[in-house]
Amino acid sequence: MDPLVIRWLLLAAIFIGAEMVIRTYYLFGFATGGLAGAVSASLAFPFWGQWIIFIFVALTFVIFTRIIKRSFA
């Protein structure tokens, strides 16, 4: 396995572990962004493309999490 894929998966695991401690559901967005970065790294995207995918997925998930939490609060 490519070392860059392992780094993305490690980043996702760190965010999932932090989410288990904090329990705000916002860090799951960054974890899914890390998983998307790992997928894009395994598909041989350039490094800047992996970061763009990570940021897009993470921010999209965080925005939707805020909307959902606001509607149920």
N, CA, C and O of each residue as an XYZ file, in Angstrom:
292
protein
N       0.853     -1.176      0.000
C       0.000      0.000      0.000
C       0.892      1.230      0.000
O       1.952      1.262      0.624
N       0.434      2.221     -0.707
C       1.188      3.465     -0.840
C       1.264      4.181      0.518
O       0.266      4.243      1.236
N       2.435      4.719      0.871
C       2.547      5.433      2.163
C       1.610      6.630      2.277
O       1.187      6.978      3.379
N       1.283      7.259      1.163
C       0.378      8.402      1.215
C      -1.041      7.971      1.572
O      -1.749      8.683      2.284
N      -1.455      6.813      1.081
C      -2.771      6.273      1.439
C      -2.807      5.966      2.930
O      -3.805      6.230      3.601
N      -1.722      5.412      3.442
C      -1.647      5.097      4.876
C      -1.734      6.370      5.708
O      -2.373      6.382      6.760
N      -1.105      7.428      5.248
C      -1.174      8.709      5.988
C      -2.591      9.267      6.005
O      -3.046      9.777      7.029
N      -3.289      9.173      4.879
C      -4.680      9.642      4.845
C      -5.554      8.808      5.776
O      -6.401      9.345      6.490
N      -5.346      7.497      5.764
C      -6.134      6.633      6.649
C      -5.812      6.899      8.118
O      -6.698      6.842      8.970
N      -4.551      7.190      8.412
C      -4.166      7.532      9.782
C      -4.823      8.843     10.208
O      -5.284      8.970     11.343
N      -4.866      9.808      9.308
C      -5.535     11.073      9.613
C      -7.020     10.849      9.889
O      -7.574     11.429     10.824
N      -7.665     10.010      9.079
C      -9.080      9.705      9.294
C      -9.278      8.998     10.630
O     -10.240      9.285     11.342
N      -8.381      8.080     10.980
C      -8.490      7.364     12.254
C      -8.315      8.313     13.437
O      -8.983      8.156     14.460
N      -7.440      9.278     13.310
C      -7.241     10.262     14.384
C      -8.511     11.083     14.586
O      -8.927     11.317     15.721
N      -9.123     11.518     13.493
C     -10.363     12.291     13.614
C     -11.507     11.453     14.170
O     -12.319     11.960     14.943
N     -11.586     10.191     13.795
C     -12.624      9.319     14.352
C     -12.398      9.113     15.847
O     -13.349      9.141     16.628
N     -11.146      8.906     16.246
C     -10.838      8.755     17.672
C     -11.159     10.011     18.462
O     -11.685      9.936     19.572
N     -10.842     11.165     17.892
C     -11.157     12.424     18.568
C     -12.661     12.640     18.651
O     -13.161     13.184     19.635
N     -13.377     12.216     17.624
C     -14.837     12.347     17.638
C     -15.451     11.469     18.712
O     -16.445     11.848     19.331
N     -14.877     10.313     18.936
C     -15.390      9.436     19.996
C     -15.215     10.063     21.374
O     -15.999      9.792     22.284
N     -14.203     10.889     21.529
C     -13.976     11.552     22.807
C     -14.844     12.805     22.931
O     -15.452     13.038     23.975
N     -14.902     13.600     21.881
C     -15.575     14.893     21.944
C     -17.084     14.776     21.750
O     -17.846     15.448     22.446
N     -17.527     13.934     20.817
C     -18.941     13.664     20.525
C     -19.730     14.889     20.077
O     -20.809     15.170     20.599
N     -19.182     15.614     19.104
C     -19.900     16.756     18.545
C     -20.383     16.496     17.132
O     -21.165     17.286     16.603
N     -19.953     15.434     16.515
C     -20.276     15.028     15.146
C     -19.662     15.926     14.083
O     -19.926     15.719     12.898
N     -18.863     16.905     14.451
C     -18.215     17.760     13.460
C     -16.927     17.135     12.940
O     -16.555     17.365     11.790
N     -16.256     16.370     13.745
C     -15.001     15.771     13.311
C     -15.212     14.593     12.365
O     -14.275     14.162     11.693
N     -16.428     14.073     12.308
C     -16.715     13.019     11.335
C     -16.559     13.557      9.912
O     -16.208     12.807      9.001
N     -16.813     14.834      9.719
C     -16.614     15.442      8.407
C     -15.164     15.378      7.977
O     -14.866     15.079      6.820
N     -14.266     15.657      8.901
C     -12.847     15.585      8.583
C     -12.386     14.139      8.419
O     -11.470     13.855      7.647
N     -13.023     13.236      9.146
C     -12.701     11.810      8.975
C     -13.136     11.326      7.595
O     -12.398     10.594      6.936
N     -14.321     11.725      7.156
C     -14.754     11.332      5.821
C     -13.904     12.016      4.752
O     -13.664     11.444      3.689
N     -13.456     13.216      5.025
C     -12.529     13.879      4.109
C     -11.210     13.118      4.023
O     -10.624     13.004      2.946
N     -10.745     12.600      5.153
C      -9.531     11.783      5.149
C      -9.708     10.498      4.364
O      -8.799     10.059      3.659
N     -10.886      9.897      4.490
C     -11.159      8.691      3.700
C     -11.236      9.023      2.210
O     -10.758      8.253      1.377
N     -11.833     10.160      1.874
C     -11.877     10.578      0.473
C     -10.469     10.885     -0.046
O     -10.154     10.608     -1.203
N      -9.637     11.450      0.808
C      -8.241     11.679      0.431
C      -7.491     10.379      0.199
O      -6.650     10.294     -0.696
N      -7.794      9.356      1.011
C      -7.161      8.056      0.826
C      -7.599      7.414     -0.481
O      -6.793      6.804     -1.183
N      -8.873      7.552     -0.803
C      -9.366      7.001     -2.069
C      -8.722      7.727     -3.246
O      -8.305      7.096     -4.218
N      -8.643      9.045     -3.158
C      -8.031      9.796     -4.255
C      -6.534      9.512     -4.359
O      -5.979      9.542     -5.458
N      -5.878      9.240     -3.245
C      -4.458      8.873     -3.299
C      -4.271      7.501     -3.931
O      -3.313      7.282     -4.673
N      -5.179      6.580     -3.640
C      -5.072      5.253     -4.240
C      -5.393      5.289     -5.733
O      -4.960      4.410     -6.478
N      -6.148      6.297     -6.177
C      -6.433      6.466     -7.603
C      -5.378      7.320     -8.303
O      -5.555      7.691     -9.464
N      -4.290      7.632     -7.613
C      -3.132      8.360     -8.146
C      -3.462      9.787     -8.561
O      -2.953     10.276     -9.569
N      -4.318     10.459     -7.782
C      -4.553     11.879     -7.997
C      -3.299     12.637     -7.556
O      -2.548     12.141     -6.717
N      -3.063     13.814     -8.100
C      -1.932     14.610     -7.603
C      -2.200     15.055     -6.158
O      -3.344     15.089     -5.705
N      -1.124     15.392     -5.455
C      -1.257     15.714     -4.038
C      -2.166     16.906     -3.812
O      -2.961     16.897     -2.872
N      -2.073     17.931     -4.645
C      -2.946     19.098     -4.475
C      -4.402     18.710     -4.734
O      -5.301     19.272     -4.109
N      -4.652     17.776     -5.629
C      -6.004     17.306     -5.878
C      -6.576     16.550     -4.693
O      -7.765     16.649     -4.392
N      -5.717     15.797     -4.025
C      -6.150     15.081     -2.826
C      -6.575     16.063     -1.742
O      -7.567     15.837     -1.050
N      -5.830     17.147     -1.594
C      -6.184     18.142     -0.589
C      -7.473     18.871     -0.937
O      -8.277     19.175     -0.057
N      -7.666     19.147     -2.209
C      -8.910     19.801     -2.619
C     -10.100     18.894     -2.335
O     -11.132     19.356     -1.846
N      -9.962     17.612     -2.636
C     -11.040     16.662     -2.349
C     -11.278     16.567     -0.849
O     -12.425     16.548     -0.404
N     -10.207     16.508     -0.066
C     -10.331     16.452      1.392
C     -11.088     17.666      1.917
O     -12.028     17.524      2.699
N     -10.685     18.845      1.492
C     -11.316     20.070      1.982
C     -12.780     20.143      1.553
O     -13.641     20.505      2.355
N     -13.067     19.804      0.301
C     -14.439     19.862     -0.190
C     -15.349     18.906      0.573
O     -16.435     19.293      1.004
N     -14.912     17.661      0.741
C     -15.732     16.668      1.446
C     -15.897     17.050      2.916
O     -16.999     16.966      3.459
N     -14.817     17.464      3.555
C     -14.886     17.816      4.973
C     -15.810     19.011      5.209
O     -16.657     18.973      6.102
N     -15.655     20.055      4.426
C     -16.496     21.240      4.627
C     -17.953     20.965      4.287
O     -18.851     21.466      4.963
N     -18.193     20.178      3.251
C     -19.566     19.830      2.905
C     -20.218     19.055      4.046
O     -21.359     19.334      4.416
N     -19.505     18.095      4.597
C     -20.055     17.301      5.681
C     -20.279     18.150      6.931
O     -21.290     17.984      7.614
N     -19.358     19.050      7.238
C     -19.514     19.912      8.416
C     -20.707     20.845      8.242
O     -21.462     21.062      9.191
N     -20.887     21.394      7.053
C     -22.027     22.291      6.816
C     -23.337     21.533      6.968
O     -24.262     22.024      7.615
N     -23.430     20.336      6.379
C     -24.656     19.559      6.508
C     -24.886     19.106      7.947
O     -26.032     19.010      8.389
N     -23.823     18.831      8.672
C     -23.968     18.461     10.082
C     -24.547     19.623     10.880
O     -25.407     19.419     11.737
N     -24.084     20.838     10.606
C     -24.629     22.004     11.301
C     -26.102     22.200     10.983
O     -26.896     22.507     11.871
N     -26.468     22.023      9.720
C     -27.868     22.192      9.321
C     -28.750     21.150     10.007
O     -29.821     21.479     10.518
N     -28.306     19.911     10.019
C     -29.095     18.849     10.635
C     -29.198     19.046     12.142
O     -30.276     18.883     12.713
N     -28.086     19.397     12.798
C     -28.148     19.616     14.245
C     -29.029     20.803     14.587
O     -29.719     20.783     15.607
N     -29.020     21.836     13.755
C     -29.847     23.017     14.015
C     -31.334     22.687     13.842
O     -32.174     23.210     14.575
N     -31.658     21.830     12.884
C     -33.056     21.526     12.650
C     -33.633     20.613     13.738
O     -34.841     20.632     13.976
N     -32.792     19.817     14.398
C     -33.281     18.936     15.454
C     -33.123     19.534     16.843
O     -33.563     18.924     17.817
N     -32.519     20.686     16.966
C     -32.309     21.301     18.277
C     -33.485     22.142     18.704
O     -33.464     22.728     19.786
